[in-house]
Amino acid sequence: MRFERNRLLECVETTARTANRPTRAEAEAAVRTLIRWAGDDPSREGLAATPARVARAYEEWFAGYDQKPDEILARTFGETGGYNELILMRDIPVRSCCEHHMAAIHGVAHIAYLPQDRVVGISKLARLVDAFGKRLQIQERLTSEIADTLDRVLQPLGVAVIIEAAHDCMASRGVSKQGATLVTRQFTGVFQEAGRRREVLEALKA
């Protein structure tokens, strides 16, 4: 019942976004405006096809808006042979976009969960990261969205999500500090206990 309710809400949100989405021609016109604002001529040979390329790139970079995270985790497996220990997937590449400056966020995510009855295919964890990462984001929300969705849909005993990422909005402008990494963490269920939390952090070092 809860899955169906969340699926309905996602469908309503997707419909609303689609209804308000500009046409491709409007998107390309907006890129031409930005090129002119930057001081160049969008009609010159080197830039003539840029608006179309940018529109296509945006379809890839922000494909997460058209994905339904709950459905990614819909298929689970109960034949675990009695396995009841930590499941951890490390170093899942993260590429997202800062919602404040529309600059790149890039790094890795580590996802762990303690299964209760069922497990999910490991590729689904990477797809879940992409579904939320390919949207305008802040890293804190990205971390909690991944953890909350896993916790809600899979209903494990606990979930841990850790993201380590660099932000081009800080590296390429403003304070211009390269090499800095932001670390965000979200723990649910049993991983809120100090001992279980240490188990995840130690497993990441192994």
DOLUMSE-815377 format. One record per residue (C-alpha): x, z, y; residue number from 0. Coordinates in steps of 0.5 Angstrom, whole numbers. Each point is the difference from the previous one (the first is absolute). Layout:
<atoms>
+-------+-------+-------+------+
|    c1 |    c3 |    c2 | senu |
+-------+-------+-------+------+
|     X |     Z |     Y |  NUM |
...
+-------+-------+-------+------+
</atoms>
This chain:
<atoms>
+-------+-------+-------+------+
|    c1 |    c3 |    c2 | senu |
+-------+-------+-------+------+
|     0 |     0 |     0 |    0 |
|     6 |     2 |     5 |    1 |
|     3 |    -7 |    -2 |    2 |
|    -6 |    -4 |     2 |    3 |
|    -1 |     4 |     6 |    4 |
|     7 |    -2 |     2 |    5 |
|    -1 |    -7 |    -2 |    6 |
|    -6 |    -1 |     4 |    7 |
|     4 |     3 |     6 |    8 |
|     5 |    -4 |     0 |    9 |
|    -4 |    -6 |    -1 |   10 |
|    -4 |     2 |     7 |   11 |
|     7 |     1 |     3 |   12 |
|     2 |    -7 |    -2 |   13 |
|    -6 |    -4 |     2 |   14 |
|     0 |     4 |     7 |   15 |
|     8 |    -3 |     1 |   16 |
|    -2 |    -7 |    -3 |   17 |
|    -6 |     0 |     5 |   18 |
|     5 |     2 |     6 |   19 |
|     6 |    -4 |    -2 |   20 |
|     2 |    -6 |     5 |   21 |
|     1 |    -7 |    -3 |   22 |
|     6 |    -3 |    -2 |   23 |
|     0 |    -4 |     6 |   24 |
|    -1 |     6 |     5 |   25 |
|     6 |     3 |    -4 |   26 |
|     5 |    -5 |     1 |   27 |
|    -3 |    -1 |     8 |   28 |
|     2 |     7 |     1 |   29 |
|     7 |    -1 |    -3 |   30 |
|     1 |    -6 |     5 |   31 |
|    -2 |     5 |     5 |   32 |
|     5 |     5 |    -2 |   33 |
|     6 |    -5 |     0 |   34 |
|    -2 |    -2 |     7 |   35 |
|     0 |     7 |     2 |   36 |
|     7 |     1 |    -3 |   37 |
|     2 |    -6 |     4 |   38 |
|     1 |    -6 |    -4 |   39 |
|    -4 |    -6 |    -1 |   40 |
|    -5 |     0 |    -6 |   41 |
|     0 |    -8 |     0 |   42 |
|     7 |    -1 |    -1 |   43 |
|     2 |    -3 |    -7 |   44 |
|     3 |     7 |    -2 |   45 |
|    -6 |     4 |     1 |   46 |
|    -5 |    -5 |    -1 |   47 |
|    -2 |     2 |    -7 |   48 |
|     2 |     7 |     1 |   49 |
|    -7 |     3 |     2 |   50 |
|    -3 |    -3 |    -7 |   51 |
|     6 |     3 |    -4 |   52 |
|    -1 |     7 |     3 |   53 |
|    -7 |    -1 |    -2 |   54 |
|     2 |    -1 |    -7 |   55 |
|     5 |     6 |     0 |   56 |
|    -6 |     4 |     3 |   57 |
|    -4 |    -1 |    -6 |   58 |
|     6 |     2 |    -5 |   59 |
|     2 |     6 |     5 |   60 |
|    -7 |     3 |     0 |   61 |
|    -3 |    -2 |    -6 |   62 |
|    -1 |     7 |    -2 |   63 |
|    -7 |     0 |     5 |   64 |
|    -3 |    -5 |    -6 |   65 |
|     2 |     5 |    -6 |   66 |
|    -4 |     5 |    -3 |   67 |
|     5 |     6 |    -1 |   68 |
|    -5 |     3 |    -5 |   69 |
|    -1 |    -6 |    -4 |   70 |
|     7 |    -1 |    -1 |   71 |
|     0 |     7 |    -4 |   72 |
|    -7 |    -1 |    -4 |   73 |
|     4 |    -2 |    -6 |   74 |
|     3 |     6 |    -4 |   75 |
|     2 |     1 |    -7 |   76 |
|    -1 |     6 |    -4 |   77 |
|     4 |    -1 |    -6 |   78 |
|     6 |     4 |     3 |   79 |
|     2 |     3 |    -7 |   80 |
|    -1 |     7 |     3 |   81 |
|     5 |    -1 |     6 |   82 |
|    -1 |     5 |     5 |   83 |
|     6 |     0 |     4 |   84 |
|     2 |    -2 |     7 |   85 |
|     0 |    -8 |     1 |   86 |
|     4 |    -2 |     6 |   87 |
|     2 |    -7 |     3 |   88 |
|     5 |     0 |     4 |   89 |
|     3 |    -5 |     6 |   90 |
|    -7 |    -4 |     1 |   91 |
|     2 |    -5 |     5 |   92 |
|    -4 |     2 |     7 |   93 |
|    -1 |    -6 |     5 |   94 |
|    -5 |     2 |     5 |   95 |
|    -2 |    -1 |     8 |   96 |
|     0 |     6 |     5 |   97 |
|    -6 |     0 |     4 |   98 |
|     3 |     2 |     6 |   99 |
|     4 |    -6 |     1 |  100 |
|    -1 |    -4 |    -6 |  101 |
|     7 |     0 |    -2 |  102 |
|     2 |     0 |    -7 |  103 |
|     1 |     7 |    -4 |  104 |
|     4 |    -1 |    -6 |  105 |
|     2 |     5 |    -6 |  106 |
|    -2 |     2 |    -7 |  107 |
|    -5 |     5 |    -3 |  108 |
|     0 |     4 |    -5 |  109 |
|    -6 |     2 |    -4 |  110 |
|    -1 |     5 |    -5 |  111 |
|    -7 |     3 |    -4 |  112 |
|    -1 |     5 |    -5 |  113 |
|    -5 |    -4 |    -5 |  114 |
|    -7 |     4 |    -2 |  115 |
|    -3 |    -5 |    -5 |  116 |
|     2 |    -7 |     2 |  117 |
|     6 |    -4 |     3 |  118 |
|     0 |    -6 |     4 |  119 |
|     5 |    -6 |    -1 |  120 |
|     6 |     1 |     4 |  121 |
|    -1 |    -7 |     4 |  122 |
|    -6 |     3 |     3 |  123 |
|     4 |     5 |     3 |  124 |
|     4 |    -5 |     4 |  125 |
|    -6 |    -4 |     2 |  126 |
|    -3 |     6 |     3 |  127 |
|     6 |     1 |     4 |  128 |
|    -1 |    -7 |     2 |  129 |
|    -8 |     1 |     1 |  130 |
|     1 |     5 |     6 |  131 |
|     7 |    -2 |     2 |  132 |
|    -2 |    -7 |     2 |  133 |
|    -4 |     3 |     6 |  134 |
|     1 |     2 |     7 |  135 |
|     3 |     7 |    -2 |  136 |
|     3 |     7 |     2 |  137 |
|     4 |     2 |    -6 |  138 |
|    -3 |     7 |     0 |  139 |
|    -7 |    -3 |    -1 |  140 |
|     3 |    -5 |    -5 |  141 |
|     3 |     6 |    -5 |  142 |
|    -7 |     3 |     0 |  143 |
|    -4 |    -6 |    -1 |  144 |
|     4 |    -1 |    -6 |  145 |
|     0 |     7 |    -3 |  146 |
|    -7 |     1 |     2 |  147 |
|    -3 |    -7 |    -4 |  148 |
|     4 |     2 |    -6 |  149 |
|    -2 |     7 |     0 |  150 |
|    -8 |    -2 |     1 |  151 |
|     0 |    -6 |    -5 |  152 |
|     5 |     2 |    -5 |  153 |
|    -2 |     8 |     0 |  154 |
|     7 |     2 |    -3 |  155 |
|     2 |     7 |     0 |  156 |
|     4 |    -1 |     7 |  157 |
|     3 |    -6 |     4 |  158 |
|     7 |     0 |     4 |  159 |
|     2 |    -6 |     5 |  160 |
|     6 |     0 |     3 |  161 |
|     2 |    -6 |     5 |  162 |
|     7 |    -1 |     3 |  163 |
|     0 |    -6 |     6 |  164 |
|     3 |    -2 |     6 |  165 |
|    -4 |    -3 |     6 |  166 |
|     2 |    -6 |     4 |  167 |
|    -4 |     3 |     6 |  168 |
|     5 |     5 |     1 |  169 |
|     6 |    -4 |    -3 |  170 |
|    -1 |    -6 |     4 |  171 |
|    -3 |     3 |     7 |  172 |
|    -1 |     6 |     4 |  173 |
|     6 |     5 |    -3 |  174 |
|     3 |    -5 |    -4 |  175 |
|     2 |     4 |    -6 |  176 |
|     2 |    -4 |    -6 |  177 |
|     1 |     4 |    -7 |  178 |
|    -5 |     5 |     1 |  179 |
|    -5 |     1 |    -5 |  180 |
|    -7 |     4 |     0 |  181 |
|    -2 |     4 |    -6 |  182 |
|    -7 |     1 |    -1 |  183 |
|    -3 |     4 |    -6 |  184 |
|    -7 |     2 |    -3 |  185 |
|    -2 |     4 |    -6 |  186 |
|    -6 |     1 |    -3 |  187 |
|    -3 |     5 |    -6 |  188 |
|     6 |     3 |    -4 |  189 |
|     5 |    -3 |     4 |  190 |
|    -2 |     5 |     6 |  191 |
|     3 |     5 |    -4 |  192 |
|     8 |     2 |     1 |  193 |
|     2 |    -1 |    -7 |  194 |
|    -4 |    -7 |    -1 |  195 |
|     3 |    -2 |     7 |  196 |
|     7 |     1 |    -2 |  197 |
|    -1 |    -4 |    -7 |  198 |
|    -2 |    -6 |     4 |  199 |
|     6 |     1 |     5 |  200 |
|     5 |     1 |    -6 |  201 |
|    -3 |    -6 |    -4 |  202 |
|     2 |    -4 |     6 |  203 |
|     7 |     2 |     0 |  204 |
|     1 |    -2 |    -8 |  205 |
+-------+-------+-------+------+
</atoms>
